[in-house]
């Protein structure tokens, strides 16, 4: 069954190519199409297109289908082009002609749009919740390890004393910026496109404000052409927001892989979280974080794909838009998995005690030595030159990094402030 079927048989090869794997992908948006269909049916009743009895039948049928989706018994068979045609068929099979009325004043275009936007809106809120949990985990780790010193690096060269508290909380605060972009994406998606039909509205006296309120959208996309132009723009916006989160997770994963190596040896994880080698029995590989790094980088690439598919399309609907759905949904599902496994794994991190008497940390405290001279009255330039000369001629006396008590006091202030920044 096809919503656009006019009784003309389509070539099987053409059908297979144009439908693709929409049936499998549409299982992700099935319940949202049910929600949209229910709101649409209520609106049709409110304007007198269907009767109270017909609305009751449609509500009953949609409730049955929603239960099937929840229980996992809902199937889109091969004779159906997509979830939308399947739902209409089932309603018609249950109640006859009234099932066919559900498509009144709708096009498959705005059906797909509204189902996708409801799915996006719901899933982005879920992702924001997962990011919030990860954020809290990082700040808890920062609090726990705020007095554990960690060498700071610039250009991958030993630079200045830092701490694990600063390291954990730095990624917590950076991810707040990513959530600002995520909130912007949610606001962009939170506009009701239902009623735009094929992109040029409907001659029926539909009430789009009714469905906006019924579906819980924050706003209505008033211009029907603009509503259809949201297809592609929505996906680009989401890809950019999730790409920002992925960038943060990728960099954090790289830090972890680096710090786990024997050359750094700052952290470790339980044996149950690492993998081994088929020929080297000593290996403990950070495969989880390497995969998070790779998957996160793959997510960042999707924004380019979304842009290239849509950037030169004129207004109106084009079948190119079908190509956005699969990878967009896969990205969202992948992002949820990454956040869950990252949060699960990072909670089990083992912070190691670092030997700051090691020769490679000899010059870790040169900046503090300069600052001490400044506090005694020297100008910064003179103090810098004096310490620089001692480094050059080998007479610099190492200051034990354990003496850097100021790091802990900084954390007492900033951890609470960072916690307040997260937009709940």
C-alpha positions in Angstrom: 0.0 0.0 0.0 1.2 3.5 -0.9 -0.5 6.7 0.1 0.1 8.0 -3.4 -1.2 4.9 -5.2 -3.4 5.7 -8.2 -3.8 2.1 -9.3 -0.8 2.1 -11.6 1.7 -0.7 -10.9 5.2 0.6 -10.4 8.3 -1.2 -11.6 9.6 -3.5 -8.8 13.2 -2.4 -9.3 12.1 1.3 -9.1 10.0 0.5 -6.0 12.9 -1.2 -4.2 15.3 1.6 -5.0 12.9 4.4 -3.9 11.6 2.7 -0.8 15.1 1.6 0.4 15.0 0.6 4.0 12.4 3.0 5.1 10.4 0.3 6.7 13.1 -0.5 9.2 14.0 3.1 9.8 10.4 4.1 10.3 10.1 1.8 13.4 11.9 4.6 15.2 9.2 7.1 14.4 6.1 4.9 14.5 4.9 6.0 17.9 5.4 9.6 17.0 3.3 9.2 13.8 0.6 7.7 16.1 0.7 10.7 18.3 0.5 13.1 15.4 -2.3 11.1 13.8 -4.3 11.3 17.1 -3.8 15.1 17.3 -4.8 15.4 13.7 -8.0 13.3 14.2 -9.0 15.5 17.2 -8.5 18.6 15.1 -10.6 17.2 12.2 -13.4 16.6 14.7 -13.0 20.1 16.1 -13.6 21.6 12.6 -16.4 19.2 11.7 -14.6 17.0 9.2 -15.3 13.8 11.2 -18.0 12.9 13.7 -17.6 12.2 17.4 -18.2 8.4 16.7 -15.5 8.5 14.0 -13.1 10.2 16.3 -13.7 7.5 19.0 -13.0 4.8 16.4 -9.8 6.4 15.3 -8.7 7.0 19.0 -9.4 3.3 19.7 -7.5 2.1 16.6 -4.5 4.3 17.3 -4.4 3.2 20.9 -4.3 -0.4 19.7 -1.5 0.3 17.3 0.4 2.3 20.0 0.2 -0.7 22.3 1.6 -3.0 19.6 4.5 -0.6 19.1 5.2 -0.6 22.8 5.0 -4.4 23.0 7.2 -4.9 19.9 4.5 -6.7 17.9 4.0 -3.9 15.4 5.5 -4.8 12.0 5.7 -2.9 8.7 5.3 -5.7 6.1 6.9 -5.4 2.6 3.5 -4.5 1.0 3.7 -1.2 2.8 5.9 1.6 1.7 6.3 3.1 5.1 4.9 3.4 8.6 2.3 6.0 7.5 0.7 3.7 4.9 0.8 0.8 7.4 -1.1 2.8 10.1 -3.7 4.0 7.6 -4.2 0.5 6.3 -4.7 -0.9 9.9 -7.2 1.8 10.7 -9.1 1.1 7.5 -9.0 -2.6 8.2 -10.5 -2.0 11.7 -13.1 0.6 10.9 -13.6 0.8 7.2 -14.0 4.2 5.5 -13.2 6.2 8.7 -9.7 4.9 8.5 -9.2 6.6 5.1 -10.4 9.9 6.5 -7.3 10.2 8.7 -5.3 11.5 5.7 -7.7 14.4 5.2 -5.8 17.7 5.1 -2.5 15.9 5.4 0.3 15.0 3.0 2.9 12.4 3.6 5.3 15.3 3.5 4.0 16.9 6.7 3.4 13.4 8.2 7.0 12.6 7.9 8.1 16.1 9.1 6.0 16.1 12.3 6.8 12.5 13.2 10.5 13.2 12.7 10.4 16.5 14.7 8.6 14.8 17.6 11.2 12.0 17.5 14.1 14.5 17.3 12.6 16.6 20.1 12.1 13.6 22.4 15.5 12.1 21.7 17.4 15.4 22.1 15.9 15.8 25.5 17.0 12.3 26.4 20.5 13.1 25.1 20.5 16.3 27.2 19.6 14.2 30.3 22.5 11.8 29.5 24.9 14.7 29.1 23.7 16.1 32.4 24.4 12.8 34.1 27.9 12.7 32.5 28.4 16.3 33.6 27.6 15.4 37.2 29.9 12.4 37.1 32.8 14.6 36.0 32.3 17.2 38.7 32.0 14.4 41.3 35.3 13.0 40.1 36.8 16.5 40.2 35.7 16.9 43.8 37.1 13.5 44.7 40.5 14.0 43.1 40.9 17.8 43.4 44.0 17.4 45.5 45.6 14.8 43.3 48.3 16.6 41.3 48.7 16.1 37.6 51.5 17.5 35.3 50.1 20.0 32.8 51.3 19.9 29.2 51.5 22.3 26.4 52.8 21.2 23.0 52.9 17.8 24.7 55.8 19.1 26.7 55.8 19.3 30.5 54.5 22.7 31.4 53.0 23.5 34.8 51.5 21.7 37.8 47.8 20.9 37.4 45.4 18.4 39.0 43.0 15.7 38.2 40.3 18.0 39.6 41.1 20.6 37.0 41.2 18.0 34.3 37.8 16.5 35.1 36.1 19.8 35.7 37.5 21.3 32.5 35.6 18.8 30.4 32.5 19.3 32.5 32.6 23.1 31.8 33.3 22.6 28.1 30.3 20.3 27.7 28.1 23.1 29.2 28.9 25.1 26.0 27.9 22.1 23.9 24.5 22.0 25.8 23.9 25.6 24.9 24.0 24.5 21.2 21.9 21.5 21.9 19.2 23.7 23.5 19.3 25.9 20.4 18.7 22.8 18.2 15.8 21.7 20.5 14.3 25.2 20.1 14.6 25.0 16.3 12.9 21.6 16.2 10.2 22.6 18.6 8.0 24.2 15.9 4.9 22.4 14.6 5.0 21.7 10.8 1.7 19.7 10.7 -0.8 21.3 8.4 1.8 22.4 5.9 0.7 19.4 3.8 2.8 19.1 0.7 4.4 22.5 1.5 1.6 24.8 0.3 -1.0 24.4 3.0 -4.5 23.0 2.8 -7.8 24.4 1.5 -9.6 22.7 4.5 -10.3 25.1 7.4 -7.7 23.3 9.6 -6.7 24.6 13.0 -2.9 24.4 13.2 -2.8 26.1 16.6 -4.9 23.2 17.9 -2.4 20.5 16.8 0.5 22.7 18.1 -1.0 22.7 21.6 -2.1 19.1 21.4 1.4 17.8 20.4 3.2 20.0 22.9 5.2 22.0 20.4 6.5 25.3 21.8 5.6 27.2 18.6 3.9 26.9 15.2 5.8 27.1 12.0 3.4 29.6 10.4 4.6 29.7 6.8 3.8 26.4 5.2 6.7 26.6 2.7 9.1 27.4 5.6 7.8 24.4 7.4 8.8 22.1 4.5 12.1 23.9 4.2 12.8 22.7 7.7 13.5 19.3 6.3 17.3 19.3 6.0 17.8 22.4 8.1 16.5 20.5 11.1 19.0 17.7 10.5 21.9 20.1 9.8 21.2 21.9 13.1 21.0 18.7 15.1 24.2 17.3 13.5 26.0 20.5 14.4 24.8 20.3 18.0 25.6 16.7 18.5 28.9 17.2 16.6 29.9 19.7 19.3 29.3 17.1 22.0 31.1 14.5 20.0 34.1 16.7 19.6 34.4 17.1 23.4 34.0 13.4 24.0 36.6 12.6 21.3 39.2 14.9 22.9 38.5 13.5 26.3 38.9 10.0 25.0 42.2 10.9 23.5 43.4 12.3 26.8 42.4 9.0 28.5 44.2 6.9 25.9 47.3 9.0 26.3 47.2 9.0 30.1 46.8 5.2 30.2 50.0 4.6 28.2 53.0 3.5 30.1 54.9 6.7 29.0 52.4 8.8 31.0 50.9 6.2 33.4 48.6 8.7 35.1 45.4 6.6 35.2 44.2 3.0 34.8 40.9 1.1 34.6 39.8 -2.3 36.0 40.8 -5.3 33.9 37.2 -5.9 33.1 37.0 -2.6 31.1 40.1 -3.2 29.0 41.0 -5.7 26.3 44.1 -7.7 25.5 46.3 -8.7 22.6 46.2 -12.0 20.8 50.0 -12.3 21.0 51.1 -9.9 23.7 49.8 -11.1 27.1 50.8 -7.9 28.9 48.6 -5.6 26.9 45.7 -3.7 28.5 44.1 -1.7 25.6 41.7 1.2 26.0 39.5 -0.1 23.2 36.3 1.5 24.7 37.8 5.0 24.5 39.4 4.4 21.1 36.0 3.4 19.8 34.3 6.4 21.5 36.9 8.6 19.8 36.3 7.0 16.4 32.5 7.0 16.7 32.6 10.6 17.9 34.7 11.7 15.0 32.2 9.9 12.7 29.4 11.8 14.2 31.1 15.1 13.6 31.3 14.2 9.9 27.5 13.9 9.5 27.0 17.7 9.4 28.9 17.8 6.2 26.8 15.0 4.7 23.6 16.7 5.7 24.8 20.0 4.1 26.0 18.4 0.9 22.6 16.6 0.4 20.6 19.7 0.9 22.6 22.9 0.3 21.6 23.5 -3.4 18.0 22.3 -3.3 15.3 24.9 -4.2 12.2 25.3 -1.9 9.6 22.6 -1.8 9.9 18.9 -1.3 12.5 16.7 -3.0 13.1 13.0 -2.6 16.7 13.7 -1.6 15.3 14.4 1.8 14.7 10.7 2.3 18.4 10.2 2.4 18.7 12.3 5.6 16.6 10.1 7.8 18.6 6.9 8.2 22.0 8.4 9.2 20.3 11.1 11.3 18.5 8.5 13.4 21.6 6.3 13.5 23.6 9.3 14.8 21.1 10.0 17.6 21.0 6.3 18.7 24.8 6.2 18.6 25.2 9.3 20.6 23.0 7.9 23.4 25.0 4.7 23.5 28.3 6.6 23.6 27.2 8.8 26.5 25.9 5.8 28.5 29.1 3.8 28.0 31.4 6.8 28.6 29.6 7.6 31.9 29.7 4.0 33.0 33.4 3.6 32.2 34.7 6.9 33.5 33.2 6.3 37.0 35.6 3.3 37.3 38.8 5.3 36.6 41.7 4.8 38.8 43.8 7.9 39.5 47.4 7.0 40.1 49.9 8.6 42.4 52.5 10.4 40.2 56.2 10.6 41.2 57.0 14.2 40.8 60.6 13.6 41.8 61.1 11.9 38.4 63.7 13.8 36.3 61.2 14.7 33.6 59.3 16.9 36.0 62.4 18.9 37.0 61.2 22.1 35.5 57.5 21.7 36.3 57.6 24.5 38.8 59.6 27.2 37.0 56.5 29.5 36.8 56.0 29.2 40.5 59.6 30.0 41.1 59.3 33.1 39.0 56.1 34.1 40.9 57.9 33.7 44.3 60.6 36.1 43.2 58.0 38.6 42.0 56.3 38.4 45.4 59.6 39.3 46.9 59.8 42.5 44.9 61.5 41.6 41.6 59.8 42.6 38.3 58.3 39.7 36.4 60.8 40.2 33.5 63.8 40.2 35.8 62.5 37.1 37.6 61.8 35.3 34.3 65.3 36.0 33.1 66.9 34.9 36.4 65.0 31.5 36.5 65.6 31.1 32.7 69.3 31.5 33.2 69.3 28.8 36.0 67.5 26.4 33.7 70.0 27.0 31.0 73.1 26.6 33.1 71.6 23.6 35.1 71.5 25.3 38.5 67.7 25.5 38.8 66.5 24.0 42.1 63.4 21.9 41.8 60.4 22.9 43.9 58.3 19.9 44.8 55.0 20.1 43.0 53.3 18.9 46.2 53.8 22.3 47.6 51.3 23.8 45.2 48.4 24.2 47.6 46.8 26.9 45.6 45.3 24.4 43.1 43.0 22.9 45.7 41.7 26.3 46.8 40.8 27.2 43.2 38.7 24.1 43.0 36.7 24.9 46.1 35.5 28.0 44.3 35.1 26.9 40.7 33.4 23.5 41.1 30.3 25.0 42.6 30.2 27.8 40.0 30.6 25.3 37.2 27.8 23.2 38.6 25.4 26.2 38.4 26.1 26.8 34.7 24.5 23.6 33.4 21.1 24.5 31.8 18.8 22.0 33.4 
